[in-house]
Amino acid sequence: MPSYTYAVKGQRLLRQRGYPCAIKRRSKDSENGCGYSLYVGDRCGRAAEILDSYSVPYTIRRDGADDDDKL
């Protein structure tokens, strides 16, 4: 997610629909640049459709990150 504002918007939209998710700040040396990540446990395809319908920009990463278990 390109900004904290979009991360919060996405989190609210998904949580209101029963999708547990967490926001995490990306490190500045991340290969994806600085920004925020919104982690969704399952039903990612449907979560992406919801974000699309509200024009919330995102990038799907299926591999996760080394410290995802700390969320």
LOMI-516767 format. One record per atom (N, C-alpha, C, O): residue number from 1; residue in three letters; atom name; x, y, z. Coordinates in pm, whole numbers, always signed. Layout:
residues N
site nr: NUM	rest: ALA	atom: CA	east: X	north: Y	up: Z
...
//
This chain:
residues 71
site nr: 1	rest: MET	atom: N	east: +85	north: -116	up: +0
site nr: 1	rest: MET	atom: CA	east: +0	north: +0	up: +0
site nr: 1	rest: MET	atom: C	east: +91	north: +123	up: +0
site nr: 1	rest: MET	atom: O	east: +190	north: +128	up: +73
site nr: 2	rest: PRO	atom: N	east: +56	north: +220	up: -81
site nr: 2	rest: PRO	atom: CA	east: +145	north: +335	up: -95
site nr: 2	rest: PRO	atom: C	east: +144	north: +432	up: +23
site nr: 2	rest: PRO	atom: O	east: +234	north: +515	up: +35
site nr: 3	rest: SER	atom: N	east: +43	north: +424	up: +109
site nr: 3	rest: SER	atom: CA	east: +38	north: +518	up: +221
site nr: 3	rest: SER	atom: C	east: -35	north: +455	up: +340
site nr: 3	rest: SER	atom: O	east: -106	north: +356	up: +327
site nr: 4	rest: TYR	atom: N	east: -14	north: +516	up: +455
site nr: 4	rest: TYR	atom: CA	east: -83	north: +472	up: +576
site nr: 4	rest: TYR	atom: C	east: -234	north: +492	up: +561
site nr: 4	rest: TYR	atom: O	east: -313	north: +409	up: +607
site nr: 5	rest: THR	atom: N	east: -273	north: +600	up: +496
site nr: 5	rest: THR	atom: CA	east: -415	north: +628	up: +476
site nr: 5	rest: THR	atom: C	east: -483	north: +515	up: +399
site nr: 5	rest: THR	atom: O	east: -592	north: +471	up: +437
site nr: 6	rest: TYR	atom: N	east: -421	north: +469	up: +292
site nr: 6	rest: TYR	atom: CA	east: -480	north: +357	up: +216
site nr: 6	rest: TYR	atom: C	east: -478	north: +228	up: +296
site nr: 6	rest: TYR	atom: O	east: -572	north: +148	up: +287
site nr: 7	rest: ALA	atom: N	east: -375	north: +207	up: +375
site nr: 7	rest: ALA	atom: CA	east: -368	north: +86	up: +457
site nr: 7	rest: ALA	atom: C	east: -483	north: +84	up: +558
site nr: 7	rest: ALA	atom: O	east: -547	north: -20	up: +576
site nr: 8	rest: VAL	atom: N	east: -508	north: +197	up: +623
site nr: 8	rest: VAL	atom: CA	east: -618	north: +205	up: +720
site nr: 8	rest: VAL	atom: C	east: -752	north: +190	up: +650
site nr: 8	rest: VAL	atom: O	east: -841	north: +120	up: +700
site nr: 9	rest: LYS	atom: N	east: -769	north: +253	up: +535
site nr: 9	rest: LYS	atom: CA	east: -895	north: +241	up: +460
site nr: 9	rest: LYS	atom: C	east: -920	north: +95	up: +422
site nr: 9	rest: LYS	atom: O	east: -1031	north: +44	up: +439
site nr: 10	rest: GLY	atom: N	east: -816	north: +29	up: +372
site nr: 10	rest: GLY	atom: CA	east: -829	north: -112	up: +336
site nr: 10	rest: GLY	atom: C	east: -860	north: -199	up: +456
site nr: 10	rest: GLY	atom: O	east: -945	north: -288	up: +449
site nr: 11	rest: GLN	atom: N	east: -793	north: -173	up: +566
site nr: 11	rest: GLN	atom: CA	east: -816	north: -251	up: +688
site nr: 11	rest: GLN	atom: C	east: -960	north: -235	up: +736
site nr: 11	rest: GLN	atom: O	east: -1025	north: -334	up: +771
site nr: 12	rest: ARG	atom: N	east: -1010	north: -114	up: +736
site nr: 12	rest: ARG	atom: CA	east: -1149	north: -90	up: +780
site nr: 12	rest: ARG	atom: C	east: -1249	north: -160	up: +689
site nr: 12	rest: ARG	atom: O	east: -1343	north: -224	up: +736
site nr: 13	rest: LEU	atom: N	east: -1228	north: -148	up: +558
site nr: 13	rest: LEU	atom: CA	east: -1319	north: -213	up: +463
site nr: 13	rest: LEU	atom: C	east: -1323	north: -364	up: +484
site nr: 13	rest: LEU	atom: O	east: -1429	north: -425	up: +485
site nr: 14	rest: LEU	atom: N	east: -1205	north: -423	up: +501
site nr: 14	rest: LEU	atom: CA	east: -1198	north: -568	up: +515
site nr: 14	rest: LEU	atom: C	east: -1250	north: -615	up: +650
site nr: 14	rest: LEU	atom: O	east: -1323	north: -714	up: +657
site nr: 15	rest: ARG	atom: N	east: -1215	north: -546	up: +757
site nr: 15	rest: ARG	atom: CA	east: -1262	north: -587	up: +890
site nr: 15	rest: ARG	atom: C	east: -1414	north: -578	up: +901
site nr: 15	rest: ARG	atom: O	east: -1477	north: -662	up: +965
site nr: 16	rest: GLN	atom: N	east: -1473	north: -476	up: +839
site nr: 16	rest: GLN	atom: CA	east: -1619	north: -463	up: +841
site nr: 16	rest: GLN	atom: C	east: -1687	north: -580	up: +772
site nr: 16	rest: GLN	atom: O	east: -1805	north: -608	up: +797
site nr: 17	rest: ARG	atom: N	east: -1613	north: -649	up: +688
site nr: 17	rest: ARG	atom: CA	east: -1668	north: -763	up: +614
site nr: 17	rest: ARG	atom: C	east: -1617	north: -897	up: +667
site nr: 17	rest: ARG	atom: O	east: -1634	north: -1001	up: +603
site nr: 18	rest: GLY	atom: N	east: -1555	north: -894	up: +785
site nr: 18	rest: GLY	atom: CA	east: -1514	north: -1017	up: +851
site nr: 18	rest: GLY	atom: C	east: -1378	north: -1072	up: +813
site nr: 18	rest: GLY	atom: O	east: -1350	north: -1189	up: +838
site nr: 19	rest: TYR	atom: N	east: -1293	north: -991	up: +754
site nr: 19	rest: TYR	atom: CA	east: -1158	north: -1035	up: +716
site nr: 19	rest: TYR	atom: C	east: -1058	north: -985	up: +820
site nr: 19	rest: TYR	atom: O	east: -1032	north: -865	up: +826
site nr: 20	rest: PRO	atom: N	east: -1002	north: -1074	up: +901
site nr: 20	rest: PRO	atom: CA	east: -899	north: -1028	up: +994
site nr: 20	rest: PRO	atom: C	east: -775	north: -986	up: +916
site nr: 20	rest: PRO	atom: O	east: -732	north: -1056	up: +824
site nr: 21	rest: CYS	atom: N	east: -719	north: -872	up: +950
site nr: 21	rest: CYS	atom: CA	east: -600	north: -823	up: +880
site nr: 21	rest: CYS	atom: C	east: -520	north: -732	up: +973
site nr: 21	rest: CYS	atom: O	east: -571	north: -683	up: +1074
site nr: 22	rest: ALA	atom: N	east: -394	north: -710	up: +938
site nr: 22	rest: ALA	atom: CA	east: -306	north: -628	up: +1019
site nr: 22	rest: ALA	atom: C	east: -221	north: -539	up: +929
site nr: 22	rest: ALA	atom: O	east: -180	north: -579	up: +820
site nr: 23	rest: ILE	atom: N	east: -196	north: -417	up: +976
site nr: 23	rest: ILE	atom: CA	east: -111	north: -322	up: +904
site nr: 23	rest: ILE	atom: C	east: +30	north: -333	up: +960
site nr: 23	rest: ILE	atom: O	east: +50	north: -342	up: +1081
site nr: 24	rest: LYS	atom: N	east: +126	north: -331	up: +871
site nr: 24	rest: LYS	atom: CA	east: +266	north: -333	up: +914
site nr: 24	rest: LYS	atom: C	east: +346	north: -236	up: +829
site nr: 24	rest: LYS	atom: O	east: +330	north: -230	up: +708
site nr: 25	rest: ARG	atom: N	east: +433	north: -160	up: +896
site nr: 25	rest: ARG	atom: CA	east: +521	north: -65	up: +826
site nr: 25	rest: ARG	atom: C	east: +632	north: -142	up: +759
site nr: 25	rest: ARG	atom: O	east: +695	north: -227	up: +821
site nr: 26	rest: ARG	atom: N	east: +657	north: -113	up: +633
site nr: 26	rest: ARG	atom: CA	east: +767	north: -175	up: +559
site nr: 26	rest: ARG	atom: C	east: +895	north: -98	up: +587
site nr: 26	rest: ARG	atom: O	east: +892	north: +24	up: +601
site nr: 27	rest: SER	atom: N	east: +1005	north: -168	up: +595
site nr: 27	rest: SER	atom: CA	east: +1134	north: -102	up: +619
site nr: 27	rest: SER	atom: C	east: +1174	north: -21	up: +496
site nr: 27	rest: SER	atom: O	east: +1135	north: -53	up: +384
site nr: 28	rest: LYS	atom: N	east: +1252	north: +84	up: +518
site nr: 28	rest: LYS	atom: CA	east: +1293	north: +171	up: +407
site nr: 28	rest: LYS	atom: C	east: +1383	north: +100	up: +308
site nr: 28	rest: LYS	atom: O	east: +1392	north: +140	up: +192
site nr: 29	rest: ASP	atom: N	east: +1451	north: -4	up: +353
site nr: 29	rest: ASP	atom: CA	east: +1539	north: -77	up: +262
site nr: 29	rest: ASP	atom: C	east: +1469	north: -194	up: +194
site nr: 29	rest: ASP	atom: O	east: +1533	north: -276	up: +129
site nr: 30	rest: SER	atom: N	east: +1338	north: -201	up: +208
site nr: 30	rest: SER	atom: CA	east: +1260	north: -306	up: +145
site nr: 30	rest: SER	atom: C	east: +1269	north: -294	up: -7
site nr: 30	rest: SER	atom: O	east: +1274	north: -184	up: -61
site nr: 31	rest: GLU	atom: N	east: +1271	north: -408	up: -74
site nr: 31	rest: GLU	atom: CA	east: +1277	north: -407	up: -221
site nr: 31	rest: GLU	atom: C	east: +1153	north: -345	up: -283
site nr: 31	rest: GLU	atom: O	east: +1156	north: -301	up: -398
site nr: 32	rest: ASN	atom: N	east: +1043	north: -342	up: -208
site nr: 32	rest: ASN	atom: CA	east: +920	north: -282	up: -258
site nr: 32	rest: ASN	atom: C	east: +908	north: -135	up: -222
site nr: 32	rest: ASN	atom: O	east: +803	north: -74	up: -243
site nr: 33	rest: GLY	atom: N	east: +1015	north: -77	up: -168
site nr: 33	rest: GLY	atom: CA	east: +1011	north: +63	up: -127
site nr: 33	rest: GLY	atom: C	east: +945	north: +78	up: +9
site nr: 33	rest: GLY	atom: O	east: +892	north: -18	up: +65
site nr: 34	rest: CYS	atom: N	east: +950	north: +199	up: +60
site nr: 34	rest: CYS	atom: CA	east: +887	north: +218	up: +190
site nr: 34	rest: CYS	atom: C	east: +736	north: +226	up: +170
site nr: 34	rest: CYS	atom: O	east: +689	north: +252	up: +59
site nr: 35	rest: GLY	atom: N	east: +663	north: +205	up: +273
site nr: 35	rest: GLY	atom: CA	east: +519	north: +206	up: +265
site nr: 35	rest: GLY	atom: C	east: +462	north: +114	up: +371
site nr: 35	rest: GLY	atom: O	east: +527	north: +87	up: +472
site nr: 36	rest: TYR	atom: N	east: +343	north: +68	up: +349
site nr: 36	rest: TYR	atom: CA	east: +274	north: -15	up: +446
site nr: 36	rest: TYR	atom: C	east: +222	north: -140	up: +379
site nr: 36	rest: TYR	atom: O	east: +190	north: -142	up: +260
site nr: 37	rest: SER	atom: N	east: +213	north: -245	up: +458
site nr: 37	rest: SER	atom: CA	east: +157	north: -371	up: +410
site nr: 37	rest: SER	atom: C	east: +31	north: -401	up: +490
site nr: 37	rest: SER	atom: O	east: +23	north: -371	up: +609
site nr: 38	rest: LEU	atom: N	east: -65	north: -459	up: +423
site nr: 38	rest: LEU	atom: CA	east: -188	north: -503	up: +487
site nr: 38	rest: LEU	atom: C	east: -193	north: -654	up: +471
site nr: 38	rest: LEU	atom: O	east: -212	north: -704	up: +359
site nr: 39	rest: TYR	atom: N	east: -177	north: -726	up: +579
site nr: 39	rest: TYR	atom: CA	east: -173	north: -872	up: +575
site nr: 39	rest: TYR	atom: C	east: -313	north: -929	up: +596
site nr: 39	rest: TYR	atom: O	east: -380	north: -897	up: +693
site nr: 40	rest: VAL	atom: N	east: -354	north: -1013	up: +503
site nr: 40	rest: VAL	atom: CA	east: -484	north: -1079	up: +508
site nr: 40	rest: VAL	atom: C	east: -458	north: -1229	up: +516
site nr: 40	rest: VAL	atom: O	east: -385	north: -1283	up: +433
site nr: 41	rest: GLY	atom: N	east: -516	north: -1296	up: +614
site nr: 41	rest: GLY	atom: CA	east: -487	north: -1437	up: +637
site nr: 41	rest: GLY	atom: C	east: -534	north: -1530	up: +525
site nr: 41	rest: GLY	atom: O	east: -455	north: -1611	up: +476
site nr: 42	rest: ASP	atom: N	east: -657	north: -1520	up: +485
site nr: 42	rest: ASP	atom: CA	east: -709	north: -1609	up: +381
site nr: 42	rest: ASP	atom: C	east: -813	north: -1535	up: +299
site nr: 42	rest: ASP	atom: O	east: -842	north: -1418	up: +325
site nr: 43	rest: ARG	atom: N	east: -870	north: -1602	up: +201
site nr: 43	rest: ARG	atom: CA	east: -968	north: -1542	up: +111
site nr: 43	rest: ARG	atom: C	east: -914	north: -1415	up: +45
site nr: 43	rest: ARG	atom: O	east: -985	north: -1316	up: +30
site nr: 44	rest: CYS	atom: N	east: -787	north: -1421	up: +8
site nr: 44	rest: CYS	atom: CA	east: -719	north: -1304	up: -50
site nr: 44	rest: CYS	atom: C	east: -785	north: -1257	up: -179
site nr: 44	rest: CYS	atom: O	east: -792	north: -1137	up: -206
site nr: 45	rest: GLY	atom: N	east: -832	north: -1351	up: -259
site nr: 45	rest: GLY	atom: CA	east: -895	north: -1314	up: -385
site nr: 45	rest: GLY	atom: C	east: -1017	north: -1225	up: -363
site nr: 45	rest: GLY	atom: O	east: -1033	north: -1123	up: -429
site nr: 46	rest: ARG	atom: N	east: -1100	north: -1265	up: -270
site nr: 46	rest: ARG	atom: CA	east: -1220	north: -1186	up: -239
site nr: 46	rest: ARG	atom: C	east: -1181	north: -1053	up: -175
site nr: 46	rest: ARG	atom: O	east: -1243	north: -950	up: -203
site nr: 47	rest: ALA	atom: N	east: -1079	north: -1054	up: -89
site nr: 47	rest: ALA	atom: CA	east: -1031	north: -929	up: -27
site nr: 47	rest: ALA	atom: C	east: -983	north: -832	up: -135
site nr: 47	rest: ALA	atom: O	east: -1009	north: -712	up: -127
site nr: 48	rest: ALA	atom: N	east: -913	north: -883	up: -235
site nr: 48	rest: ALA	atom: CA	east: -865	north: -799	up: -345
site nr: 48	rest: ALA	atom: C	east: -982	north: -739	up: -422
site nr: 48	rest: ALA	atom: O	east: -977	north: -623	up: -464
site nr: 49	rest: GLU	atom: N	east: -1088	north: -816	up: -442
site nr: 49	rest: GLU	atom: CA	east: -1207	north: -765	up: -511
site nr: 49	rest: GLU	atom: C	east: -1269	north: -649	up: -433
site nr: 49	rest: GLU	atom: O	east: -1312	north: -550	up: -493
site nr: 50	rest: ILE	atom: N	east: -1272	north: -661	up: -301
site nr: 50	rest: ILE	atom: CA	east: -1328	north: -554	up: -218
site nr: 50	rest: ILE	atom: C	east: -1242	north: -429	up: -231
site nr: 50	rest: ILE	atom: O	east: -1295	north: -319	up: -249
site nr: 51	rest: LEU	atom: N	east: -1111	north: -444	up: -221
site nr: 51	rest: LEU	atom: CA	east: -1021	north: -329	up: -234
site nr: 51	rest: LEU	atom: C	east: -1036	north: -264	up: -372
site nr: 51	rest: LEU	atom: O	east: -1038	north: -142	up: -383
site nr: 52	rest: ASP	atom: N	east: -1048	north: -347	up: -475
site nr: 52	rest: ASP	atom: CA	east: -1068	north: -294	up: -611
site nr: 52	rest: ASP	atom: C	east: -1197	north: -213	up: -621
site nr: 52	rest: ASP	atom: O	east: -1199	north: -105	up: -681
site nr: 53	rest: SER	atom: N	east: -1304	north: -264	up: -562
site nr: 53	rest: SER	atom: CA	east: -1433	north: -198	up: -574
site nr: 53	rest: SER	atom: C	east: -1435	north: -61	up: -506
site nr: 53	rest: SER	atom: O	east: -1519	north: +24	up: -538
site nr: 54	rest: TYR	atom: N	east: -1343	north: -39	up: -413
site nr: 54	rest: TYR	atom: CA	east: -1332	north: +91	up: -345
site nr: 54	rest: TYR	atom: C	east: -1208	north: +168	up: -390
site nr: 54	rest: TYR	atom: O	east: -1170	north: +266	up: -326
site nr: 55	rest: SER	atom: N	east: -1146	north: +126	up: -498
site nr: 55	rest: SER	atom: CA	east: -1029	north: +193	up: -557
site nr: 55	rest: SER	atom: C	east: -915	north: +211	up: -458
site nr: 55	rest: SER	atom: O	east: -849	north: +315	up: -456
site nr: 56	rest: VAL	atom: N	east: -892	north: +109	up: -376
site nr: 56	rest: VAL	atom: CA	east: -779	north: +111	up: -283
site nr: 56	rest: VAL	atom: C	east: -662	north: +42	up: -353
site nr: 56	rest: VAL	atom: O	east: -670	north: -77	up: -383
site nr: 57	rest: PRO	atom: N	east: -553	north: +114	up: -379
site nr: 57	rest: PRO	atom: CA	east: -439	north: +53	up: -450
site nr: 57	rest: PRO	atom: C	east: -365	north: -47	up: -362
site nr: 57	rest: PRO	atom: O	east: -352	north: -27	up: -241
site nr: 58	rest: TYR	atom: N	east: -318	north: -155	up: -422
site nr: 58	rest: TYR	atom: CA	east: -246	north: -259	up: -348
site nr: 58	rest: TYR	atom: C	east: -162	north: -341	up: -445
site nr: 58	rest: TYR	atom: O	east: -178	north: -332	up: -567
site nr: 59	rest: THR	atom: N	east: -73	north: -418	up: -389
site nr: 59	rest: THR	atom: CA	east: +6	north: -516	up: -463
site nr: 59	rest: THR	atom: C	east: -5	north: -647	up: -387
site nr: 59	rest: THR	atom: O	east: +11	north: -649	up: -265
site nr: 60	rest: ILE	atom: N	east: -31	north: -756	up: -456
site nr: 60	rest: ILE	atom: CA	east: -41	north: -886	up: -390
site nr: 60	rest: ILE	atom: C	east: +97	north: -948	up: -378
site nr: 60	rest: ILE	atom: O	east: +171	north: -958	up: -475
site nr: 61	rest: ARG	atom: N	east: +130	north: -990	up: -256
site nr: 61	rest: ARG	atom: CA	east: +254	north: -1064	up: -231
site nr: 61	rest: ARG	atom: C	east: +214	north: -1194	up: -163
site nr: 61	rest: ARG	atom: O	east: +166	north: -1192	up: -49
site nr: 62	rest: ARG	atom: N	east: +232	north: -1302	up: -228
site nr: 62	rest: ARG	atom: CA	east: +192	north: -1431	up: -173
site nr: 62	rest: ARG	atom: C	east: +300	north: -1497	up: -88
site nr: 62	rest: ARG	atom: O	east: +273	north: -1591	up: -14
site nr: 63	rest: ASP	atom: N	east: +423	north: -1446	up: -99
site nr: 63	rest: ASP	atom: CA	east: +532	north: -1510	up: -27
site nr: 63	rest: ASP	atom: C	east: +548	north: -1460	up: +115
site nr: 63	rest: ASP	atom: O	east: +618	north: -1523	up: +194
site nr: 64	rest: GLY	atom: N	east: +487	north: -1349	up: +151
site nr: 64	rest: GLY	atom: CA	east: +500	north: -1295	up: +285
site nr: 64	rest: GLY	atom: C	east: +639	north: -1240	up: +309
site nr: 64	rest: GLY	atom: O	east: +718	north: -1223	up: +216
site nr: 65	rest: ALA	atom: N	east: +668	north: -1212	up: +435
site nr: 65	rest: ALA	atom: CA	east: +798	north: -1158	up: +473
site nr: 65	rest: ALA	atom: C	east: +855	north: -1241	up: +586
site nr: 65	rest: ALA	atom: O	east: +784	north: -1319	up: +649
site nr: 66	rest: ASP	atom: N	east: +983	north: -1224	up: +612
site nr: 66	rest: ASP	atom: CA	east: +1051	north: -1304	up: +714
site nr: 66	rest: ASP	atom: C	east: +990	north: -1289	up: +852
site nr: 66	rest: ASP	atom: O	east: +992	north: -1384	up: +931
site nr: 67	rest: ASP	atom: N	east: +936	north: -1173	up: +883
site nr: 67	rest: ASP	atom: CA	east: +886	north: -1150	up: +1018
site nr: 67	rest: ASP	atom: C	east: +734	north: -1145	up: +1026
site nr: 67	rest: ASP	atom: O	east: +679	north: -1084	up: +1118
site nr: 68	rest: ASP	atom: N	east: +664	north: -1207	up: +932
site nr: 68	rest: ASP	atom: CA	east: +518	north: -1209	up: +935
site nr: 68	rest: ASP	atom: C	east: +462	north: -1272	up: +1062
site nr: 68	rest: ASP	atom: O	east: +352	north: -1237	up: +1104
site nr: 69	rest: ASP	atom: N	east: +535	north: -1364	up: +1122
site nr: 69	rest: ASP	atom: CA	east: +486	north: -1431	up: +1241
site nr: 69	rest: ASP	atom: C	east: +481	north: -1337	up: +1362
site nr: 69	rest: ASP	atom: O	east: +429	north: -1376	up: +1467
site nr: 70	rest: LYS	atom: N	east: +534	north: -1217	up: +1351
site nr: 70	rest: LYS	atom: CA	east: +536	north: -1122	up: +1462
site nr: 70	rest: LYS	atom: C	east: +418	north: -1026	up: +1458
site nr: 70	rest: LYS	atom: O	east: +411	north: -935	up: +1540
site nr: 71	rest: LEU	atom: N	east: +326	north: -1045	up: +1366
site nr: 71	rest: LEU	atom: CA	east: +210	north: -956	up: +1357
site nr: 71	rest: LEU	atom: C	east: +113	north: -983	up: +1469
site nr: 71	rest: LEU	atom: O	east: +9	north: -918	up: +1477
//
